[in-house]
């Protein structure tokens, strides 16, 4: 069955780093652009980063540019979000999303940045 399972969220101090993972199954992972979104309580869901299926082109939101990068390993059906220099405003639930599964959202993984 279709699944996108996020993991790796944690409590981290400002300036710290985390890497989130997204493992996809039940669909053609390698042919899907994969995006990372985040949502904090009471706030709109925000697109954080995207990596395309073919050329593995990447794009990151201005709010995280220079701090976050996205990668993928299609052999293990995994996308990763590498987060550096984390700030309190990065606190959110992070979700991955597949291009051809527009209505599917997993459980997400909580990232909390606090001293």
C-alpha positions in Angstrom: 0.0 0.0 0.0 1.0 3.6 -0.5 3.1 4.9 2.3 5.4 7.8 3.0 7.0 7.4 6.4 9.0 10.3 7.9 11.5 9.9 10.6 14.4 11.6 12.3 12.7 14.4 14.1 14.0 15.3 17.5 14.6 18.0 20.1 17.7 20.0 19.1 19.3 23.2 20.3 19.6 26.3 18.1 22.5 25.9 15.8 22.3 22.2 15.7 21.7 19.8 12.9 19.3 17.0 12.0 18.6 14.8 9.0 15.1 13.7 8.3 14.3 10.6 6.2 11.3 9.8 4.1 10.8 6.2 2.9 8.2 5.7 0.2 6.5 2.5 -0.8 3.6 1.3 -2.9 4.2 3.7 -5.8 6.9 4.6 -8.3 9.1 6.5 -6.0 11.9 7.1 -8.5 9.5 8.8 -10.9 8.1 11.2 -8.4 9.4 14.6 -7.5 9.6 14.6 -3.7 8.9 17.7 -1.6 9.3 18.5 2.1 6.7 20.6 3.8 6.5 21.8 7.4 3.6 23.1 9.5 3.8 24.7 12.9 0.7 24.9 15.1 -1.6 27.7 14.0 0.4 28.4 10.8 0.1 27.6 7.2 1.8 24.6 5.7 5.1 25.7 4.1 7.0 24.2 1.2 10.5 23.7 2.4 12.4 21.9 -0.4 11.9 19.8 -3.5 14.0 17.3 -5.4 13.0 16.2 -8.8 12.8 12.6 -10.0 15.1 12.7 -13.0 17.9 15.2 -12.9 17.6 15.5 -9.1 17.3 19.2 -9.3 16.7 20.8 -6.0 15.0 23.9 -4.7 14.7 25.3 -1.2 12.5 28.0 0.3 14.1 31.3 1.1 13.5 30.7 4.8 15.9 27.7 4.8 18.1 28.5 1.9 21.8 27.9 2.7 20.9 25.9 5.7 18.8 23.0 4.4 19.5 20.6 1.5 17.5 17.8 0.1 18.8 14.5 -1.4 17.4 11.2 -2.5 18.5 7.6 -2.9 16.0 5.9 -5.2 17.7 2.5 -4.6 16.3 2.5 -1.1 13.3 4.7 -1.9 14.4 7.3 0.5 14.5 11.1 0.4 16.4 13.1 3.1 16.2 16.6 4.4 19.5 17.8 5.8 19.0 20.6 8.2 21.9 22.7 9.6 22.0 25.8 11.8 18.6 25.1 13.1 16.6 28.0 14.5 13.6 28.1 16.8 11.4 29.2 13.9 12.2 25.8 12.2 10.1 24.1 14.9 7.3 22.3 13.1 6.0 18.9 12.0 7.8 18.0 8.8 6.2 16.0 6.0 7.3 14.6 2.7 5.1 14.6 -0.3 5.1 12.8 -3.6 4.2 14.6 -6.9 1.7 12.0 -8.2 0.1 11.5 -4.8 -1.2 15.0 -4.2 -3.7 14.0 -1.5 -1.5 11.7 0.5 0.2 12.8 3.6 1.9 10.7 6.2 2.2 11.3 9.9 5.1 13.6 9.7 8.0 13.9 12.2 8.3 16.6 14.9 11.3 18.9 14.9 11.7 21.1 18.0 14.4 23.7 18.1 14.8 25.1 21.6 17.5 25.9 24.1 
